[in-house]
Amino acid sequence: MDARSGYCRRMRSRLPVVLVLPLALTFAIAGCGSSSSTTAGAAPSTTPAPASGATGAAVEIVRTGGVAGVRDTVTVDADGSARVTTKEGRSRGCQPPRKALDRLNAIDLAAVAAAPTAAPQLADGFNYAVQVGGERASAGEGDKDSRRADLVDAAAAVLTSCLEGQSGSAGY
C-alpha cells in the first residue's frame, strides 16, 4: 500500500499541470487568431490613401497580415523598376516581371473597390492594398469575389518576385 499511496500523491501533484497546460495553450492559440483577424478585417477598406503619383510611382502594393504581422511595400515606377521595403525598413531595388505588372495593371481597381466586401476568409492570411494614381483597392487571401481574388493573385506575383530577388538584384 505504501507504494500505491506514493503514486497517488505524485499524480495529485501533477494534476494541476495536466489540466492547466492544455487550457493555457488553448488561450495562447486563440489569442493569436483574434489579433490577426482584427488586422485582416480592416483590409478591405476603400478609403482613398494619398496618391502615389505624388512620389512619381506608377503602382504601390502594400501587403499586411500573416502570422508574423508583415508589412511589405513595393513601389513600381512607370519604367517598371521597383523598390521593395519590409516592415523592418530594409529596402532594395528590384525588377518585377513585365507579365506580372501587365496583369496587375489590367485590373479595374474601381470595380474591385466597389465590389461588396465580406469578412476575411483566412484569419492569418495576407491582405493587399494596391494603388495606381488616385485609384485604390484592397483584398485579402481567401476572398470569394473573383475580382478581389484576381487582385490578390496579381499583387502577390509582383511583390513575391521582388522579395525573392528574381530580378537578380543584390539581397538585403
HELIX and SHEET records of a PDB file:
HELIX    1   1 ASP A    2  GLY A   41  1                                  40    
HELIX    2   2 SER A   52  THR A   55  5                                   4    
HELIX    3   3 ARG A   98  ASN A  105  1                                   8    
HELIX    4   4 LEU A  109  ALA A  114  1                                   6    
HELIX    5   5 SER A  146  LEU A  163  1                                  18    
SHEET    1   A 6 SER A  91  CYS A  94  0                                        
SHEET    2   A 6 ALA A  82  THR A  85 -1                                        
SHEET    3   A 6 VAL A  70  ASP A  77 -1                                        
SHEET    4   A 6 ALA A  57  GLY A  65 -1                                        
SHEET    5   A 6 PHE A 126  VAL A 132 -1                                        
SHEET    6   A 6 GLU A 135  GLY A 140 -1                                        
END                                                                             
